[in-house]
Amino acid sequence: MTVDAPVIAHLDPPRRTLLGPGPSPVDDRVLRAMSAPLVGHLDPVFIRTMDEIQEMLRYVFETNNRLTIPVSGTGSAGMEATIANLIEPEEEVVVCIHGYFGERMSDMVSRLGGRPVRVECDWGAPIDLDKTREAWRKSNARILFGVHAETSTGVLQDLRPLREIADERDGLLLVDAVTSLGAHSVGADRNGVDACYSGTQKALSCPPGLSPVTFSERAVEKIRARRTPCSSWYLDVGLLLNYWGSDRVYHHTAPISMNYALHEALRVILEEGLEARADRHQRNHRALVAGVEAMGLAMQVAPESRLWTLNTVRAPENIDEAKVRKRLLEEFNIEVGGGLGVFKGKLWRIGLMGAGSTENNVLLLLAALEKALADEGFKVKDSGVSAAAALYSNEKS
Ligand SMILES: Cc1ncc(COP(=O)(O)O)c(C=O)c1O
């Protein structure tokens, strides 16, 4: 052997309170499911597991789409799977960009041989519908893309007006629901979404590693009518369906333990119920907002467009937001995110997703933030904890 074996200690990661843009905290039930014995990826037990995952994913996407599967890979794999399957070379796609992930989709469309028609909108606001309509009318695109929950800005996008624009020319609506699925209703069938992808590590409260996707019958028809093969072999949903459908033809070795985890995470969601889960996310979001505003901080996004899963809080003038995040991590074991793109250095991104969206976490974070801010020299106006606690008490009584 020419390379000496390195001496490496066993892994001992801390138990952080994950209140950033993801991954979110994971229920111990889900972690335990990952340590269940492996079976083969064509074992009847695993095949039943796959069927149940598909059934539960249809429930969370709110769809009857047959083509509903978890793609192996993180949210970006689902993103790439949707667009790689839907576009042919040189095909135009209207891409609404109101944050970092719209930008990523534009890049993917180009790399996969399509032509993005970029609708550039303000970061921190919903998609500009007039600009989108104009771009749609001027282009030959058959696909309109929008991000439902922009993790970089904290904005929730209403999907109905995008559907209406796409309907002007029988277009397909492609939606990123990475930070909404499992908290905000995606309503894939109700909202006429033709293709949608998410990630396991946000409001589904599962480790990162799978990307649930769903395609409507119209989207499947477009894929069936392709003139050229999908540019990705790994993400070709035609091939994937031979494995996830009744034929069970080997395509790739499914990540068994990740699928166990998703199975359990989805069971947790079923037990809570989608509506109750949405209510919980909304309540904790409102308590957090009450707390940060009482402290004298401002939210970045207008109230009517705020995500419940990802809260963008502006860092006050003269306060180094990175130092505050460092204090939260080092003194309290709490992770929150910093700004991306135009918001770099300007705000905190506080995630309250899935198992992380709890009264305990809101109160803990507000208390820790209050101390970290005071230590950085910010004059905290009123107690954030008291404001949030008052909201919880009022709603219980
Ligand atoms: C809105 C959105 N889309 C796509 C992605 C990409 O997902 P991943 O990092 O899991 O590949 C993310 C990740 O944070 C996201 O927030």
The ligand as an SDF file (V2000), in Angstrom:
LIG
                    3D

 16 16  0  0  0  0  0  0  0  0999 V2000
  -36.6850   26.6470   -3.2970 C   0  0  0  0  0  0  0  0  0  0  0  0
  -35.5750   25.6510   -3.4610 C   0  0  0  0  0  0  0  0  0  0  0  0
  -35.4170   25.0130   -4.6130 N   0  0  0  0  0  0  0  0  0  0  0  0
  -34.4300   24.1220   -4.8110 C   0  0  0  0  0  0  0  0  0  0  0  0
  -33.5430   23.8130   -3.8040 C   0  0  0  0  0  0  0  0  0  0  0  0
  -32.4590   22.8420   -4.0510 C   0  0  0  0  0  0  0  0  0  0  0  0
  -32.5550   21.7540   -3.1840 O   0  0  0  0  0  0  0  0  0  0  0  0
  -31.2870   20.9230   -2.6750 P   0  0  0  0  0  0  0  0  0  0  0  0
  -30.4000   21.8550   -1.9390 O   0  0  0  0  0  0  0  0  0  0  0  0
  -31.9360   19.9000   -1.7970 O   0  0  0  0  0  0  0  0  0  0  0  0
  -30.6510   20.3320   -3.8760 O   0  0  0  0  0  0  0  0  0  0  0  0
  -33.6660   24.4510   -2.5800 C   0  0  0  0  0  0  0  0  0  0  0  0
  -32.7210   24.1810   -1.4870 C   0  0  0  0  0  0  0  0  0  0  0  0
  -32.6730   24.8520   -0.4900 O   0  0  0  0  0  0  0  0  0  0  0  0
  -34.7090   25.3880   -2.3960 C   0  0  0  0  0  0  0  0  0  0  0  0
  -34.8650   26.0120   -1.2380 O   0  0  0  0  0  0  0  0  0  0  0  0
  1  2  1  0
  2  3  1  0
  2 15  2  0
  3  4  2  0
  4  5  1  0
  5  6  1  0
  5 12  2  0
  6  7  1  0
  7  8  1  0
  8  9  2  0
  8 10  1  0
  8 11  1  0
 12 13  1  0
 12 15  1  0
 13 14  2  0
 15 16  1  0
M  END
$$$$
